[in-house]
Structures are given as C-alpha cells and as structure tokens.
Amino acid sequence: MVSVLKFSACVMTCCTLPRCWGSLEHSKTVLLHLPRAFRAASPSASAAAETLLYDACIARAVSRASSSLIIVLDEEDYCCEVVSNIYSTAWECATVADNCELEVNVLIYGFLPRDAQNIVVLPEVCPRPNVVLGVAEESRMLLGAGREDSAEFESLETIMEIQARGIEGAVLLDDKEATTPKLKRVAVGGTFDRLHSGHKKLLTAAAELSCDSVLVGLATGDLIGSKQGAKLIQPFETRAAAVARFLAMIKPELKVDVVALEDPMGPALTDQELEGLVVSSETLAGGGSINSARTALGLGPLVICVMRRTQQASLSSSGLRNYQFRST
C-alpha cells in the first residue's frame, strides 16, 4: 500500500556541515591531525563509530583547503586499509566540493623528522600549512601550533562532540556486530532525485528495519532550491513514483507513505507511531536535533539508524544531473 501526500515537513535535515562548526573560509594549505583522541575519550566506541568521526574531520579539512591538504595519521593507527579509506574519503569530499585539483597527502607521524617535540613538514617537498586542524593540546604541540611562525589552529573538539552525541545510542548499520532492531514505523528523508544506488541503500535499510510501514520524505521548495542543478531536479511526482516502486519491489507487504518536505522538521515531531529514523553519516547531527525537539515536546526519542555515506562523487544526484545536462 502506497500513499503519496503533500506535507509541509521534513524528517531529515539536508545540510552537510552544521553552522556551529564555524566559518568555511578557505586557506591555501591545511594540515589535519587525526589522533586516537576519539577512541581514548570513548573506549567502547566501535570501529564504525570512529570511521564516522574521521569522515567528519576530513570533510571539515577539505572545506577549509583550496590548494593542498596534508593529513597526519598516528603511527599506531597505520595500515594500508586505513590510508586507502582516508584517500578515498578525501577525494570524495573534494569532488563534492568541486575542488578535484586539491592535492591530498597522508603522512605517518612516526616517519616524520622532529624539531624538538614538533613534527617537521619539509618545505622543499611539502608546503607549510596556513591552518592546522587537530584535537586539543596534543595536536597543537605535535604540529608546532604554539610557535610564533605557526599556522592558525582550529580545534576539532566541536566536531567530535557533535558526532559523539549523534552516535551515542544510535544503531550503526555498517557495524557488523550491531544488533539491528525491528521497528513498527521508520522514517527516511532526502531529495531522491534520479534514484541511484546510494538512495537504494537508505531505502533498503528503512524497509529492513520496519515491520509495518515506512515514511519517506522528499525534499521540495527551499530545501532543494540551492542544490547544484536545482532546475533539473525531477518533479515530486516522478521521484515519489520511483521511491514507491522500489520499495514495492523489495518488500511488497510494506505500507509506504511518501510526503513532500518543505522545512527541517514536521512528521518526526507529530507522527506518534514513528519509532525510527534512518540517516546517512552526513546528516547524523540532524537526527540528534530531531530527538532533542521531540523530547521538548514530550515525545519519546526515535531510534537513529546511521548508514555511512560512501562514493559521494560517483553516487550523487547532482553528478547525474550534470551528466544529463552535458548529454543534451
């Protein structure tokens, strides 16, 4: 059973970086230190949770860099898979930021020369950074941010706090050891333009979690007006039909409600049957905001189920819109 409704509300925020993360002013060269601070602050955190944190930190660093990004990884965290994931994440973030020419280099702390207690980035092979991003005093000292000639230092602690609050109590769907709950009614939201594999991952997760019905919110109005190629976004009816058809294909007995979204919250604050919310890693903070608002209204919190967003560059509606535009 599928119902398509016009509803001025949204169940998932569509922002990538919360405003409280500060200015997005670009600097020529940015150095990012990825210490094990998150694991130390939360020893019980899973590898999936730490990956979400690193994703957020890398996205922030990419947003600050215009020419070069240097990522310093602690030696005890080094392995080929970690470095590969960091390069992949940085590339995806740079592509989405329309900065494909950004030079990214991952350095291992233990391999670098020292100047007293500080690491040295050799100027003949690697540019001196204008901005250093790190966690607490450890990163400041290791990266030489206390010297008179040092770069601007930006703490990543706010990002860590936001992500940690969002992760706390959430179900990390990429964690193989996580217990997947069964919920009566689950919500998921987004633009869902030109339904692609990334969308299908989210919709499949919502369908698998629900034992009765799924509420799907399709962004409209101001929520999509600023998107790249907004004029090429498919009409609401086209997107709604594609979503309903896919969900009917994978779980025919599921009840599906498709609503049009025009503001950041709505059914998530009024639908009393709603029990869960599926979000991607980039909208994790939005899930936390919804639960805070529900608590203020005397409603119980939703179970936030997080799926890591990967391959943003190759699995993006904006990329598909650009491809269609170039092909016409």
N, C-alpha and C positions, 0 to 999 in steps of 0.2 A: 504494500500500500504506500503510495507516494502522494504527498500533498505539497503544493508549491504556493507559498504565501508571500505577500508583500508585508514586510515587517521592518519598522524603522529602529533596528537594533543590531548589535554585533556581539558575537560570543568569543571573539579572539582579536586582540589588537594586531595591527598590521605594521607596527614600527620595528626597526631593527635595533636601534640604539636608544635607550631611554634618555630623556632630556637631562636627567640628573647626572649623566656621565660627563657632562661638560661640553666645552667648545670642540668643534670639529675643524679647527684651524689647521691647515696643512703645514708641515715642515719638510725641508728637503730630505733629511736623513733621520730616521727614527731607529733607536735601539730598544728592543724588547727583551727583558729578562724573564724567563719562565722558570721560577724556582719551584721547589716542592712545598711551598707555603700552604697551599690548599690542603694537601694531604696531612701536613702537620697540624693544621687548625681543625681538621675533621678526619681523624684517623680511620673512622669507619667508612669513609667515602669510597665508593666503588670506582673502578677504572672508567666506567661510563660517565660518572659524575665529574671526574677530573677532566675527561675529554671535553665535556660541555664547557667547563671553565676555561680551558685552553682555547677553545673555539672563540669564546667571547673576548678574551685578551688579544688574540691575533686579529680579530675583526676591528677592535679598537685601534691597534697599532697601524693596521693598513689604512684606516680612516685618517690617521694623522700624517702618513708618509706620502710625499709627492714623487720622490725620486728613488730612494733606497731604504730598505728595511733590513736591519740586522737583528736576528733572533738568537739569543744566547740561551743554551739549554744546559742545565746542570749535568755533570758527567755521569752521576749515578742514574739519571733518567735516560741516558743514551741507549738507543737500539735502532736498528735500521727501520723498523716499522714506525717508531715514534717520529723519526726525522722525515720519513716519507709522508706521514699524515700531516705534519706541520707544513711541509712544502705544498701539499695538495690543498690544505685549508687556506693558506696564504694566497695561492693562485686563484682559488675560487672567490675569495673576498676581493682581491684586486680586480678580477674580471667583472664582478657585480658592481664595483666602484668605478668602472670604466677607466681603469688605470693598468692596462695589460703590460705596460712598459716598466712597471715597478720592479726594480731589482731586489730580489729576496735572497739572503744568505743566512743559513743556520750554522752557528758556531757552537762548539762544545767547550764549556767553561774550562775543563781540565786541560785542554790542549792549548790554551792561550797563554802568552807570556804575561808576566806580572810587573807592575811598577808599585813597589811597596805592597799594599794589600789589594790594590786595584788591578783589574784586568786591563790589558792594553790592546786597543784596536789599532793595528798598524796602518798609518795614514797612506803609506805607499801602495797598499793593496786594498784598503777598506776606508771609506770616508769617515771622518769624525762626526758623531751624531749631533744633531741640534736638539733632539728631545730624547730622554730616557724614560721608558715605562717599566715599572717594576713594583715589587711588593715590599713595603716597609723599609726599615733601615738597612736590611741585608742587601737589597738591590742597590740602594744609594751608595753604599760603601764599595761593593764589588765592582760597580760600574763607574766609580770615580765621580759621582754626582756631587760630592762635597767640595771638590777643588774649585778654585776661583775661575778657572777657564772651562768649567764643566758645563754640560748641557742643561737645559730645563728638565726638571724631574717631575713626572706625573705618576702618582700612586695608583695602582690598580685595585686597591683595597675596596673601593666603592663597587667596582665590577664584581669582585669576589663576594661581597656581602649580598648584592642583588641576586647573583646566580645561586649562592648558597641558600638564600631564603626561598628561591623558586624551586630548587632541587629538594629541599627538606620536605619530606612527606610525599614527594612526587614519585610516580612509577616511571622508571627509566626503561623504555621499551627496547633499547639497544643493549640492556644489561641481560646477559644470558641467565644470570642467577635470580633475576627479579621474578616475583610472583605476580602473574597477570590477573587482575580482579575481573569479576563478572558483574556488570552494572546494568540496571534496567534501561536507563536512557542516557545517551552520551552525545555531547556536542562537539562540533569541529567547525572551524571557520576559515575563510580565505577568499581570494578572488576566483580561483579555479577557472582561469581563462585558458582555453586550449588544453583541456585536461591531459596532463602528462604523467609520467611515472612517479614524480615526486608527490603530486596530488593523490595518486592512487595509493601510495604508501600510507598517507594520512587517513584516507577514507577506509582503507582495509583495516587499519588499526582500530578505528572507531567502530566498524562493523564487528570486528572480532571481540571487542570489549563489551559490546551491548548484547543483552539477551532479549531485548524488546524493540527499542526504537533509537533512531539517530536523528539529531537536529543539525542540519547543515546550513551555515550562514554564508551567503555570497555577498562580498563587499560591493557596494554601489555608491553613487553620489560622490561626496568629498573624499571618501576613503580610497577611491581609485583615480580621482582627478589629477593627482600629482605623480602617478606612476608613469614610467617611461612608455611611450607609445599608447597613452591612455585612450586616444581616439580610436585605436584599433582593437580595444578590448571587446570581446563578443557581447552581444546583448544578454541581459539577465536570463531571458527565456532559453537561450541557446546553452548557456552554462548550466542552468538548472536541469535541463533535459539530459545533458551529458553526465552530470553527477548522479541523477536518479537512475539512469540506465546502467551505469557502472555498479552501483550498489545493488540493484536488482539482479545483476549478473552474478555477483559474488555471494549474495545472501538473500535469496528471493523472499524469505518469510519476514524479513526485517521491515518495520514501519519506518518510513523516511519522511521527514518534514524539511523542506527547503525554504529558507526565508531570505529576504533581501536586507542587507545591513547598511545602515547609514550613519551610525555612531558607535563609539567604542564598546558600549555595554547595552544590555536590554534583556533578551530571553534568559541570559545567565543570571539575572537579578530577579526575574519574575516567574520563571518556569520551575515550579515546586517539585516536579517529577525528575528534574535533571540531577544526575548523580556524578557524572564525569565529564572531563574536558580534555580533548586531545590537542596538543600544541606541538610546534616544531621548536627546536632549540633556540631559534632566533626570536621567538615570541614567548619564551618561558616567563619573562617578567610580567607579561600581560596576564598570564594565568594567576600569578600571585596577586595582582591588582584586583582581579575579579573576585577572588576569595576574600580579600580584605573588605571589598564593598558588600559582599554577601553577609559577612559577619556583622557589619554595621547595620544591616537590615534585619538581623535576627535569623538569617538563613544559615543552614549548615554548609560547610565548605565542600567544594567539588573535589573529586579525586583528579589531580592533574597528571596526565599521562604524556610523557615527553618523548618525542622521536627526533633524533639528531638529523638536522638537515645537511645533506651532503650533495656534492655535484651541483652547486647552485648555478654555476655558469652554463653547464650543459643541460640542466633540467630547470629552465626558468621560462615563464610565460613571456617575459619581456624579450628574451632571446628568440622565441618562436615568432613573436610579433615582428621583430626586426627582420627575421628571415623572410617572412611573408611580404613585408614591405619591399625588400630588395628584389624579391622574385616577381613583383608586379610591374 
